[in-house]
Structure formats: C-alpha cells, structure tokens
C-alpha cells in the first residue's frame, strides 16, 4: 500500500491540490490555496471571512471557516455555525452539479439555523437565510449546467451601506 499524505502532526491528510469548489486535482496541478484549519476568529471575523470566500465563489472554503467557529465556539452557537457550514456545502454541491445533495444540505442547514434562539446574531438574518435556502433547494434544476457558486451564494452579512 502506498504511503498516505500526512500533515505535520502525522494525521492522514490528502495533499493533492484542490479547485475552488474543494475538488481534488492531480498532484502537481495549480490549485486554490486551502483555508487553514483550526483558526480561532471572533464571530464577526468569521462572518467577514466566510462572506469574502462566498463572494469569490469559494463556498467549500467558507464552510471550513464556519466549521472552525462551530468547533471552537460556545456550545449554544454550535447549531448556528454548523447550519451556516451546511448551507455553504449546499452551495458547493449545487455548483458541482449535484442538485440532490445540494437540496439536502440546504434544508439541513436551514433546519439547524432555525433552532438558534436569536433572530439576527452578529447581524445574520436567519429568517432570510432559511427562506433563501428553501427556495434554492426547491428550484435547483436536475439536468442543467451547474450554476456558478458566486451567483447563488448567500449573504451572511449585510452589504456595506454607502
């Protein structure tokens, strides 16, 4: 059996480069830089960084930012961050051409954020995101060209006023 790729701590970690949607590319190909794992951010930094990645059409990378918040944040916010991560993975699956997986994750993410006790934590419009997720899940065409990730990505934060 071939040696597995390992990180600095010896954990199995695929070192193949990835594209903007997190799909593995052949070794030696130019890929998109990965999000560092385990970064401790404030909730506001999490929202800003994830929004930047969503705007760039990198929902897979945004999911990793949300995942860091869910794993390092307070327990009462776990469903919020996990739900946002699931929404980002839903967008990832839609852009990869997997409408069934996308719809499932969009609904699961909407259900997770619906359980958060606040309506707009950190300025996030949870009701609006739930509506967005259900609408996208219902309207993903089964047999068409996958949509561009940036064109269907959600807004975690309100756009700056200007």
SVG drawing of the C-alpha trace seen along z (x, -y; Angstrom):
<svg xmlns="http://www.w3.org/2000/svg" viewBox="-39 -56 44 58">
<polyline fill="none" stroke="black" stroke-width="0.4" points="0.0,0.0 1.3,-3.5 2.2,-5.9 -0.6,-8.3 -0.2,-12.0 0.2,-13.2 0.2,-16.6 2.9,-17.9 1.2,-16.1 1.1,-12.8 -2.6,-12.8 -3.7,-11.5 -4.3,-14.5 -4.7,-14.5 -2.1,-16.8 -3.5,-17.0 -4.3,-20.5 -7.9,-21.5 -10.0,-23.6 -12.2,-26.5 -15.0,-24.0 -12.8,-21.8 -12.5,-19.0 -9.1,-17.3 -6.8,-18.0 -3.9,-15.9 -0.7,-16.1 1.4,-19.0 -1.6,-20.9 -2.1,-24.5 -4.9,-24.6 -6.6,-27.1 -4.9,-27.8 -6.6,-25.9 -8.1,-27.5 -6.0,-27.0 -7.8,-24.7 -8.4,-25.5 -8.2,-29.2 -9.8,-31.0 -11.8,-34.0 -14.3,-36.3 -17.8,-35.7 -17.5,-39.0 -14.3,-37.9 -15.9,-34.5 -18.8,-36.3 -16.4,-38.6 -14.0,-35.9 -16.8,-33.5 -18.6,-36.2 -15.4,-37.1 -15.0,-33.5 -18.6,-33.1 -18.3,-36.3 -15.2,-34.8 -17.2,-31.7 -15.4,-29.5 -18.3,-28.1 -16.2,-25.0 -13.6,-27.3 -16.3,-29.3 -17.7,-26.1 -14.2,-25.5 -14.4,-28.9 -17.8,-28.2 -16.6,-24.8 -13.8,-26.4 -16.4,-28.6 -18.7,-25.6 -15.9,-23.6 -14.3,-26.3 -17.2,-28.5 -19.5,-28.2 -21.9,-25.2 -25.0,-27.4 -23.8,-28.6 -22.9,-25.2 -26.2,-24.8 -25.7,-28.4 -22.2,-27.8 -22.9,-24.2 -26.0,-25.3 -24.1,-28.0 -21.4,-25.4 -24.1,-23.1 -25.5,-26.0 -22.1,-26.6 -21.7,-22.9 -25.1,-23.0 -23.9,-25.8 -20.8,-23.7 -22.8,-20.7 -25.0,-22.8 -22.0,-24.3 -20.5,-20.8 -23.7,-19.7 -25.2,-17.6 -28.7,-19.1 -29.9,-16.3 -27.0,-16.6 -27.3,-20.4 -31.0,-20.4 -30.5,-18.0 -27.7,-20.1 -29.6,-23.4 -32.6,-22.0 -30.5,-20.6 -28.6,-23.9 -31.9,-25.8 -33.2,-23.5 -30.1,-24.0 -30.1,-27.8 -33.9,-27.7 -33.1,-26.3 -30.9,-29.3 -32.7,-31.3 -31.7,-34.7 -33.2,-36.1 -30.2,-38.0 -27.0,-37.0 -24.0,-39.0 -26.2,-40.8 -27.1,-37.5 -30.7,-37.4 -31.5,-33.9 -35.1,-34.0 -33.9,-35.4 -31.3,-32.7 -33.8,-30.0 -36.1,-31.3 -33.2,-31.6 -32.1,-28.0 -35.6,-26.5 -36.1,-28.5 -32.8,-27.4 -33.4,-23.8 -36.8,-23.8 -35.5,-25.4 -32.3,-23.5 -32.7,-22.0 -31.9,-18.3 -30.4,-18.3 -28.7,-21.5 -25.3,-23.2 -24.3,-23.7 -24.7,-27.3 -21.6,-29.4 -21.1,-29.3 -20.7,-33.1 -24.0,-33.6 -26.0,-31.5 -24.1,-32.1 -25.9,-33.6 -25.2,-36.8 -24.1,-36.1 -23.6,-39.8 -25.5,-42.8 -23.7,-44.6 -21.9,-47.8 -24.0,-50.9 -22.6,-53.5"/>
</svg>
